[in-house]
Amino acid sequence: MICWTDSLEIAISLSDKFPDIDPKKINFVDLRDMVMNLEDFEEGQSKCGEKVLEAIQMNWIEELE
């Protein structure tokens, strides 16, 4: 099970599932939806906020570099 606080694990999963998406150009609404649709993700959006999404986005960018 993946939770919002697992930003690195989420970033790795996003990188694997969406290899053609540039995380620098994604908006937070789309990012939130992508995370919530990951197979192992089992938490609702109530614990999701801008800082959580920023952490996921930064980890995703670092994962690609």
VMD Tcl script that draws the C-alpha trace (Angstrom):
set ca {
  {0.00 0.00 0.00}
  {1.28 3.45 -0.94}
  {0.26 6.57 1.02}
  {0.68 10.27 0.30}
  {3.76 10.41 2.54}
  {5.58 7.86 0.34}
  {6.63 10.55 -2.13}
  {9.72 8.75 -3.46}
  {7.86 5.48 -3.97}
  {5.03 7.37 -5.70}
  {7.53 9.17 -7.93}
  {9.13 5.90 -8.98}
  {5.73 4.40 -9.77}
  {4.71 7.46 -11.78}
  {7.98 7.39 -13.69}
  {7.40 3.73 -14.59}
  {3.73 4.13 -15.49}
  {4.01 7.44 -17.37}
  {7.44 7.49 -19.05}
  {6.38 10.07 -21.65}
  {5.15 12.69 -19.18}
  {7.41 15.55 -18.15}
  {6.83 16.07 -14.41}
  {8.01 19.69 -14.72}
  {4.96 20.48 -16.88}
  {2.20 18.69 -14.99}
  {-0.33 20.60 -12.92}
  {-1.20 19.50 -9.40}
  {-4.77 18.45 -10.23}
  {-3.52 16.02 -12.88}
  {-0.71 14.84 -10.63}
  {-3.15 14.14 -7.80}
  {-5.40 12.15 -10.13}
  {-2.45 10.16 -11.50}
  {-1.32 9.27 -7.98}
  {-4.80 8.24 -6.91}
  {-5.02 5.93 -9.94}
  {-1.79 4.08 -9.17}
  {-2.42 0.39 -8.58}
  {-0.87 0.27 -5.09}
  {-2.28 3.59 -3.90}
  {-5.03 3.12 -1.34}
  {-5.47 6.46 0.39}
  {-8.09 9.11 -0.36}
  {-7.39 12.68 -1.34}
  {-8.11 14.08 2.13}
  {-4.44 13.94 3.14}
  {-3.24 15.42 -0.13}
  {-2.08 19.01 -0.17}
  {0.15 21.29 -2.18}
  {3.28 20.44 -0.15}
  {2.70 16.70 -0.63}
  {2.26 17.14 -4.38}
  {5.39 19.34 -4.54}
  {7.40 16.62 -2.81}
  {6.12 13.99 -5.24}
  {6.84 16.22 -8.23}
  {10.38 17.00 -7.04}
  {11.13 13.32 -6.43}
  {9.78 12.47 -9.89}
  {12.00 15.12 -11.49}
  {15.03 13.83 -9.57}
  {14.17 10.26 -10.57}
  {14.42 11.23 -14.25}
  {17.73 13.08 -13.91}
}
mol new
graphics top color blue
foreach p $ca { graphics top sphere $p radius 0.5 }
foreach p [lrange $ca 0 end-1] q [lrange $ca 1 end] { graphics top cylinder $p $q radius 0.2 }
display resetview
